[in-house]
Amino acid sequence: MNEIFTEARAQAVLTSPIVFFHFCNGGPDETDRIWRSIYDEPVLLAVGFGRGTFKDTLTFTPEGSRRRPA
């Protein structure tokens, strides 16, 4: 019974969409040698969820939209 449950659970995990959160808290300085924090804590820029393409399942936060390259 436990084997069946484990196999069923593994199958559900493999077919379930992944949720991911994209956080950022700075970037390299002018010399690219030191990582500089911009905020006291990381900022959520985007969330991805769904079964479509990466582009179609990505949702930007207001801060993420503001920082998004043109």
C-alpha positions as CSV (number, residue, x, y, z in Angstrom):
1,M,0.0,0.0,0.0
2,N,2.8,2.4,0.9
3,E,4.5,1.7,-2.4
4,I,1.4,2.6,-4.4
5,F,0.9,5.8,-2.4
6,T,4.5,6.8,-3.0
7,E,4.3,6.1,-6.7
8,A,1.0,8.0,-7.0
9,R,2.5,10.9,-5.0
10,A,5.6,11.0,-7.2
11,Q,3.4,11.0,-10.4
12,A,1.3,13.9,-9.0
13,V,4.5,15.9,-8.2
14,L,6.0,15.3,-11.6
15,T,2.8,16.4,-13.4
16,S,2.0,19.4,-11.1
17,P,3.0,22.9,-12.3
18,I,6.0,24.5,-10.5
19,V,5.6,27.7,-8.6
20,F,8.6,29.9,-8.4
21,F,9.4,33.3,-7.0
22,H,12.0,35.7,-8.4
23,F,13.6,37.9,-5.7
24,C,16.4,40.5,-6.2
25,N,18.3,42.6,-3.7
26,G,20.9,44.5,-5.7
27,G,23.6,43.8,-8.3
28,P,27.2,44.1,-9.0
29,D,28.9,47.4,-8.5
30,E,30.7,49.3,-11.3
31,T,33.7,47.0,-11.1
32,D,31.6,43.8,-11.0
33,R,33.6,42.6,-8.0
34,I,31.3,43.4,-5.1
35,W,27.5,42.7,-4.9
36,R,25.7,45.7,-3.6
37,S,22.4,45.4,-1.7
38,I,19.8,48.0,-2.7
39,Y,17.2,47.1,-0.1
40,D,17.3,45.8,3.5
41,E,15.4,42.7,2.3
42,P,15.0,41.1,-1.1
43,V,12.3,42.4,-3.3
44,L,9.8,40.1,-5.2
45,L,10.1,40.9,-8.9
46,A,8.0,38.1,-10.5
47,V,6.1,34.9,-9.8
48,G,5.7,32.1,-12.2
49,F,3.0,29.4,-12.2
50,G,1.3,27.2,-14.7
51,R,1.7,24.7,-17.4
52,G,2.3,27.0,-20.4
53,T,5.6,28.5,-21.7
54,F,7.8,30.4,-19.3
55,K,6.9,33.7,-20.9
56,D,3.1,33.0,-20.6
57,T,3.2,31.9,-17.0
58,L,5.3,34.7,-15.6
59,T,3.6,37.6,-13.8
60,F,5.6,40.7,-12.8
61,T,5.0,42.6,-9.6
62,P,4.8,46.4,-9.9
63,E,8.5,46.6,-8.9
64,G,9.4,43.9,-11.4
65,S,7.5,45.7,-14.2
66,R,9.3,48.9,-13.3
67,R,12.7,47.3,-13.5
68,R,12.0,45.2,-16.6
69,P,14.2,46.1,-19.6
70,A,12.4,47.8,-22.5
